[in-house]
């Protein structure tokens, strides 16, 4: 991908000064025509991305500027265009405009944005196809992954805290752990029960990292046509789990289980609503269970020429 490129940026204004800085770095390279559209309401980024991908004058690249939720919306719009039969859907370039920026880490392994923009616009990036997922209950597209229990409670605890960036998520996790109780639930993968009993949290990938720092699904591969799940049961020592998450060794901790398959179901067996999130967005507490299935080879992204180890095709 070289020459004078047409770049369409979908920017969430909530990215604030970070968004402006990211756009300035992109425009400073000087080898692309950059057209920017700013969102004005939640969910709008998906429609904008769909229109970009179905326009008669296609951009060469669509950039998503915002947090993981914004990236999810842009990816959903591009996937919708692809599913509708469009054969020339442009690839997604993920920018780190949010709090945890876990998708950015999964695609670029935390390379500096200035290095990424120079590489992409200079023809040094690779285009690869990754899997997505879909939540069956509400038809939502999933990019990063999903979580239940404590993980979703952490996102609620992060609201209105003073910390910023990845420090915010770490502080929120500690706050949520202080009074969180396991729920009675069942996890199944492709119809086979992985665990039934007390559950602290589940994390489905997708990408391996959450909060940009914690490797919670350490064996997940983004283009293997499967989903991975980490189940933190009530038997796990949470202090030990937290230490292992920083190092990516969570499956060595007693009480931590894993699974891999095409369809994953997480259910509260006590009939209460399940606290559930995907891509950093907490769902309304209205349903006792959620089912997620993989969408194989569903989205093209730009990444490093030497892909991170969580890509099957390097």
ZAVOMI-155921 format. One record per residue (C-alpha): x, y negated, z; residue number from 0; chain. Coordinates in nm, 3 decimals. Layout:
<atoms>
X / Y / Z / NUM / A
...
</atoms>
This chain:
<atoms>
0.000 / 0.000 / 0.000 / 0 / A
0.204 / -0.292 / -0.131 / 1 / A
0.163 / -0.620 / -0.315 / 2 / A
-0.087 / -0.897 / -0.237 / 3 / A
-0.347 / -0.731 / -0.015 / 4 / A
-0.703 / -0.831 / 0.058 / 5 / A
-0.757 / -0.799 / 0.432 / 6 / A
-1.098 / -0.833 / 0.600 / 7 / A
-1.083 / -0.886 / 0.976 / 8 / A
-1.381 / -0.821 / 1.203 / 9 / A
-1.313 / -1.017 / 1.521 / 10 / A
-1.496 / -0.997 / 1.852 / 11 / A
-1.480 / -1.350 / 2.004 / 12 / A
-1.460 / -1.187 / 2.349 / 13 / A
-1.099 / -1.104 / 2.258 / 14 / A
-1.039 / -1.475 / 2.324 / 15 / A
-0.682 / -1.600 / 2.307 / 16 / A
-0.560 / -1.247 / 2.237 / 17 / A
-0.774 / -1.237 / 1.924 / 18 / A
-0.636 / -1.568 / 1.803 / 19 / A
-0.281 / -1.453 / 1.869 / 20 / A
-0.338 / -1.127 / 1.683 / 21 / A
-0.488 / -1.305 / 1.384 / 22 / A
-0.203 / -1.558 / 1.378 / 23 / A
0.052 / -1.275 / 1.366 / 24 / A
-0.140 / -1.109 / 1.083 / 25 / A
-0.163 / -1.428 / 0.878 / 26 / A
0.201 / -1.520 / 0.944 / 27 / A
0.327 / -1.228 / 0.735 / 28 / A
0.213 / -1.421 / 0.428 / 29 / A
0.165 / -1.132 / 0.187 / 30 / A
-0.211 / -1.095 / 0.228 / 31 / A
-0.533 / -1.283 / 0.174 / 32 / A
-0.706 / -1.262 / 0.513 / 33 / A
-1.081 / -1.313 / 0.542 / 34 / A
-1.221 / -1.328 / 0.896 / 35 / A
-1.573 / -1.258 / 1.022 / 36 / A
-1.652 / -1.312 / 1.388 / 37 / A
-1.929 / -1.117 / 1.559 / 38 / A
-2.209 / -1.294 / 1.742 / 39 / A
-2.387 / -1.004 / 1.914 / 40 / A
-2.319 / -0.648 / 2.036 / 41 / A
-2.351 / -0.392 / 1.758 / 42 / A
-2.301 / -0.647 / 1.481 / 43 / A
-1.949 / -0.529 / 1.399 / 44 / A
-2.087 / -0.202 / 1.260 / 45 / A
-2.311 / -0.381 / 1.012 / 46 / A
-2.031 / -0.618 / 0.909 / 47 / A
-1.793 / -0.327 / 0.848 / 48 / A
-2.057 / -0.141 / 0.647 / 49 / A
-2.115 / -0.441 / 0.422 / 50 / A
-1.739 / -0.484 / 0.372 / 51 / A
-1.704 / -0.118 / 0.273 / 52 / A
-1.992 / -0.135 / 0.025 / 53 / A
-1.911 / -0.473 / -0.129 / 54 / A
-1.841 / -0.500 / -0.500 / 55 / A
-1.509 / -0.664 / -0.410 / 56 / A
-1.365 / -0.418 / -0.162 / 57 / A
-1.093 / -0.528 / 0.077 / 58 / A
-0.777 / -0.317 / 0.083 / 59 / A
-0.783 / -0.305 / 0.465 / 60 / A
-1.044 / -0.367 / 0.734 / 61 / A
-0.897 / -0.488 / 1.064 / 62 / A
-1.085 / -0.444 / 1.392 / 63 / A
-0.989 / -0.708 / 1.649 / 64 / A
-1.131 / -0.642 / 1.994 / 65 / A
-1.149 / -0.372 / 2.258 / 66 / A
-1.219 / -0.003 / 2.214 / 67 / A
-1.592 / -0.075 / 2.195 / 68 / A
-1.542 / -0.316 / 1.905 / 69 / A
-1.316 / -0.067 / 1.727 / 70 / A
-1.588 / 0.195 / 1.772 / 71 / A
-1.844 / -0.033 / 1.608 / 72 / A
-1.618 / -0.111 / 1.311 / 73 / A
-1.539 / 0.260 / 1.270 / 74 / A
-1.911 / 0.341 / 1.282 / 75 / A
-1.978 / 0.097 / 0.999 / 76 / A
-1.699 / 0.236 / 0.784 / 77 / A
-1.816 / 0.591 / 0.852 / 78 / A
-2.172 / 0.499 / 0.757 / 79 / A
-2.047 / 0.375 / 0.421 / 80 / A
-1.851 / 0.694 / 0.373 / 81 / A
-2.147 / 0.913 / 0.469 / 82 / A
-2.370 / 0.724 / 0.225 / 83 / A
-2.149 / 0.833 / -0.062 / 84 / A
-1.900 / 0.549 / -0.099 / 85 / A
-1.575 / 0.701 / -0.221 / 86 / A
-1.339 / 0.403 / -0.182 / 87 / A
-1.396 / 0.303 / 0.181 / 88 / A
-1.094 / 0.098 / 0.299 / 89 / A
-0.885 / 0.220 / 0.591 / 90 / A
-0.916 / 0.077 / 0.941 / 91 / A
-0.629 / -0.116 / 1.097 / 92 / A
-0.673 / -0.122 / 1.476 / 93 / A
-0.558 / -0.435 / 1.659 / 94 / A
-0.501 / -0.444 / 2.039 / 95 / A
-0.757 / -0.709 / 2.137 / 96 / A
-0.915 / -0.549 / 2.444 / 97 / A
-0.845 / -0.436 / 2.798 / 98 / A
-0.707 / -0.083 / 2.773 / 99 / A
-0.648 / -0.066 / 2.395 / 100 / A
-0.641 / 0.314 / 2.408 / 101 / A
-0.734 / 0.358 / 2.041 / 102 / A
-0.448 / 0.125 / 1.947 / 103 / A
-0.210 / 0.338 / 2.149 / 104 / A
-0.347 / 0.651 / 1.983 / 105 / A
-0.286 / 0.513 / 1.636 / 106 / A
0.031 / 0.305 / 1.684 / 107 / A
0.172 / 0.445 / 2.010 / 108 / A
0.186 / 0.092 / 2.154 / 109 / A
0.419 / -0.053 / 1.890 / 110 / A
0.426 / -0.435 / 1.912 / 111 / A
0.151 / -0.588 / 1.699 / 112 / A
0.399 / -0.810 / 1.515 / 113 / A
0.591 / -0.498 / 1.409 / 114 / A
0.269 / -0.328 / 1.302 / 115 / A
0.152 / -0.618 / 1.085 / 116 / A
0.490 / -0.647 / 0.913 / 117 / A
0.493 / -0.273 / 0.849 / 118 / A
0.136 / -0.256 / 0.718 / 119 / A
0.159 / -0.558 / 0.490 / 120 / A
0.506 / -0.456 / 0.377 / 121 / A
0.391 / -0.114 / 0.261 / 122 / A
0.549 / 0.084 / 0.546 / 123 / A
0.235 / 0.232 / 0.701 / 124 / A
0.065 / 0.565 / 0.634 / 125 / A
-0.304 / 0.625 / 0.567 / 126 / A
-0.439 / 0.924 / 0.758 / 127 / A
-0.783 / 1.071 / 0.815 / 128 / A
-0.905 / 1.133 / 1.169 / 129 / A
-1.207 / 1.301 / 1.323 / 130 / A
-1.491 / 1.115 / 1.491 / 131 / A
-1.776 / 1.246 / 1.706 / 132 / A
-2.146 / 1.183 / 1.744 / 133 / A
-2.361 / 1.172 / 2.059 / 134 / A
-2.669 / 1.373 / 1.972 / 135 / A
-2.907 / 1.203 / 2.214 / 136 / A
-2.864 / 0.851 / 2.071 / 137 / A
-2.680 / 0.910 / 1.742 / 138 / A
-2.385 / 0.696 / 1.857 / 139 / A
-2.051 / 0.736 / 1.681 / 140 / A
-1.754 / 0.808 / 1.909 / 141 / A
-1.392 / 0.719 / 1.829 / 142 / A
-1.187 / 0.719 / 2.149 / 143 / A
-1.393 / 0.973 / 2.340 / 144 / A
-1.643 / 0.993 / 2.624 / 145 / A
-1.649 / 1.037 / 2.999 / 146 / A
-1.892 / 1.117 / 3.279 / 147 / A
-1.899 / 1.070 / 3.655 / 148 / A
-1.601 / 0.890 / 3.807 / 149 / A
-1.465 / 0.783 / 3.470 / 150 / A
-1.786 / 0.601 / 3.380 / 151 / A
-1.808 / 0.463 / 3.736 / 152 / A
-1.462 / 0.310 / 3.687 / 153 / A
-1.593 / 0.105 / 3.395 / 154 / A
-1.878 / -0.023 / 3.613 / 155 / A
-1.632 / -0.110 / 3.890 / 156 / A
-1.421 / -0.307 / 3.642 / 157 / A
-1.696 / -0.561 / 3.590 / 158 / A
-1.628 / -0.900 / 3.754 / 159 / A
-1.289 / -0.795 / 3.896 / 160 / A
-1.007 / -1.055 / 3.882 / 161 / A
-0.740 / -0.832 / 3.727 / 162 / A
-0.668 / -0.837 / 3.355 / 163 / A
-0.569 / -0.581 / 3.092 / 164 / A
-0.464 / -0.233 / 3.190 / 165 / A
-0.410 / -0.342 / 3.551 / 166 / A
-0.784 / -0.408 / 3.567 / 167 / A
-0.869 / -0.049 / 3.480 / 168 / A
-0.620 / 0.092 / 3.727 / 169 / A
-0.759 / -0.126 / 4.009 / 170 / A
-1.115 / -0.037 / 3.912 / 171 / A
-1.033 / 0.334 / 3.919 / 172 / A
-0.905 / 0.307 / 4.276 / 173 / A
-1.214 / 0.111 / 4.378 / 174 / A
-1.448 / 0.365 / 4.219 / 175 / A
-1.270 / 0.657 / 4.385 / 176 / A
-1.327 / 0.511 / 4.731 / 177 / A
-1.695 / 0.609 / 4.750 / 178 / A
-1.755 / 0.834 / 4.451 / 179 / A
-1.925 / 1.169 / 4.511 / 180 / A
-1.905 / 1.470 / 4.275 / 181 / A
-2.221 / 1.565 / 4.094 / 182 / A
-2.361 / 1.913 / 4.037 / 183 / A
-2.325 / 1.992 / 3.672 / 184 / A
-2.245 / 2.228 / 3.389 / 185 / A
-2.001 / 2.192 / 3.102 / 186 / A
-2.022 / 2.411 / 2.794 / 187 / A
-1.815 / 2.426 / 2.476 / 188 / A
-1.972 / 2.577 / 2.165 / 189 / A
-2.238 / 2.733 / 2.387 / 190 / A
-1.996 / 2.893 / 2.635 / 191 / A
-1.995 / 2.767 / 2.995 / 192 / A
-1.657 / 2.628 / 3.100 / 193 / A
-1.763 / 2.520 / 3.448 / 194 / A
-2.072 / 2.509 / 3.666 / 195 / A
-2.067 / 2.343 / 4.007 / 196 / A
-1.923 / 2.024 / 4.151 / 197 / A
-1.780 / 1.781 / 3.894 / 198 / A
-1.589 / 1.461 / 3.967 / 199 / A
-1.560 / 1.358 / 3.603 / 200 / A
-1.527 / 1.484 / 3.246 / 201 / A
-1.317 / 1.327 / 2.971 / 202 / A
-1.367 / 1.418 / 2.605 / 203 / A
-1.117 / 1.339 / 2.326 / 204 / A
-1.068 / 1.221 / 2.060 / 205 / A
-0.761 / 1.035 / 2.169 / 206 / A
-0.551 / 1.143 / 2.463 / 207 / A
-0.518 / 0.820 / 2.662 / 208 / A
-0.763 / 0.619 / 2.868 / 209 / A
-0.690 / 0.275 / 3.004 / 210 / A
-0.392 / 0.283 / 2.770 / 211 / A
-0.185 / 0.451 / 3.041 / 212 / A
-0.347 / 0.773 / 3.163 / 213 / A
-0.297 / 1.084 / 2.950 / 214 / A
-0.621 / 1.254 / 3.048 / 215 / A
-0.673 / 1.485 / 2.747 / 216 / A
-0.309 / 1.578 / 2.685 / 217 / A
-0.362 / 1.849 / 2.423 / 218 / A
-0.618 / 1.670 / 2.207 / 219 / A
-0.532 / 1.625 / 1.839 / 220 / A
-0.715 / 1.358 / 1.642 / 221 / A
-0.732 / 1.541 / 1.309 / 222 / A
-0.781 / 1.909 / 1.398 / 223 / A
-1.162 / 1.908 / 1.345 / 224 / A
-1.219 / 1.986 / 1.713 / 225 / A
-1.296 / 1.806 / 2.038 / 226 / A
-1.109 / 1.860 / 2.367 / 227 / A
-1.250 / 1.818 / 2.716 / 228 / A
-1.086 / 1.780 / 3.057 / 229 / A
-1.308 / 1.878 / 3.350 / 230 / A
-1.210 / 1.747 / 3.693 / 231 / A
-1.392 / 1.976 / 3.933 / 232 / A
-1.472 / 1.905 / 4.296 / 233 / A
-1.187 / 2.140 / 4.394 / 234 / A
-0.919 / 1.911 / 4.248 / 235 / A
-0.691 / 1.695 / 4.463 / 236 / A
-0.748 / 1.349 / 4.316 / 237 / A
-0.417 / 1.204 / 4.431 / 238 / A
-0.235 / 1.489 / 4.260 / 239 / A
-0.452 / 1.447 / 3.953 / 240 / A
-0.377 / 1.074 / 3.933 / 241 / A
-0.002 / 1.135 / 3.945 / 242 / A
-0.026 / 1.407 / 3.680 / 243 / A
-0.234 / 1.181 / 3.453 / 244 / A
0.051 / 0.931 / 3.429 / 245 / A
0.285 / 1.210 / 3.315 / 246 / A
0.035 / 1.399 / 3.099 / 247 / A
0.044 / 1.717 / 3.309 / 248 / A
-0.315 / 1.723 / 3.434 / 249 / A
-0.375 / 2.087 / 3.337 / 250 / A
-0.111 / 2.194 / 3.588 / 251 / A
-0.328 / 2.063 / 3.874 / 252 / A
-0.552 / 2.323 / 4.043 / 253 / A
-0.920 / 2.250 / 3.985 / 254 / A
-0.864 / 2.086 / 3.644 / 255 / A
-1.016 / 2.280 / 3.355 / 256 / A
-1.007 / 2.231 / 2.980 / 257 / A
-1.193 / 2.337 / 2.667 / 258 / A
-1.185 / 2.288 / 2.291 / 259 / A
-1.456 / 2.326 / 2.031 / 260 / A
-1.692 / 2.165 / 1.785 / 261 / A
-1.974 / 2.085 / 2.030 / 262 / A
-1.947 / 1.988 / 2.395 / 263 / A
-2.236 / 1.958 / 2.641 / 264 / A
-2.224 / 1.792 / 2.983 / 265 / A
-2.532 / 1.829 / 3.206 / 266 / A
-2.633 / 1.735 / 3.559 / 267 / A
-2.804 / 2.041 / 3.700 / 268 / A
-2.978 / 1.856 / 3.984 / 269 / A
-3.207 / 1.672 / 3.741 / 270 / A
-3.060 / 1.330 / 3.815 / 271 / A
-2.946 / 1.098 / 3.532 / 272 / A
-2.588 / 1.153 / 3.417 / 273 / A
-2.352 / 0.855 / 3.439 / 274 / A
-2.193 / 0.866 / 3.094 / 275 / A
-1.985 / 0.644 / 2.866 / 276 / A
-1.815 / 0.651 / 2.530 / 277 / A
-1.548 / 0.417 / 2.395 / 278 / A
-1.563 / 0.212 / 2.714 / 279 / A
-1.938 / 0.146 / 2.693 / 280 / A
-2.154 / 0.283 / 2.977 / 281 / A
-2.485 / 0.434 / 2.863 / 282 / A
-2.815 / 0.362 / 3.044 / 283 / A
-2.874 / 0.616 / 3.320 / 284 / A
-3.181 / 0.778 / 3.168 / 285 / A
-3.084 / 1.131 / 3.071 / 286 / A
-2.949 / 1.431 / 3.265 / 287 / A
-2.730 / 1.559 / 2.980 / 288 / A
-2.530 / 1.456 / 2.675 / 289 / A
-2.416 / 1.661 / 2.378 / 290 / A
-2.131 / 1.558 / 2.149 / 291 / A
-2.031 / 1.721 / 1.823 / 292 / A
-1.728 / 1.659 / 1.606 / 293 / A
-1.741 / 1.479 / 1.272 / 294 / A
-1.442 / 1.624 / 1.088 / 295 / A
-1.222 / 1.403 / 0.868 / 296 / A
-1.459 / 1.110 / 0.912 / 297 / A
-1.244 / 0.794 / 0.911 / 298 / A
-0.924 / 0.672 / 0.743 / 299 / A
-0.685 / 0.474 / 0.961 / 300 / A
-0.347 / 0.314 / 0.911 / 301 / A
-0.071 / 0.441 / 1.136 / 302 / A
0.305 / 0.485 / 1.149 / 303 / A
0.483 / 0.673 / 0.871 / 304 / A
0.607 / 0.911 / 1.141 / 305 / A
0.276 / 0.992 / 1.307 / 306 / A
0.244 / 1.018 / 1.687 / 307 / A
0.246 / 1.378 / 1.815 / 308 / A
-0.133 / 1.386 / 1.856 / 309 / A
-0.173 / 1.396 / 1.479 / 310 / A
-0.180 / 1.744 / 1.331 / 311 / A
-0.065 / 1.618 / 0.994 / 312 / A
0.254 / 1.421 / 1.055 / 313 / A
</atoms>
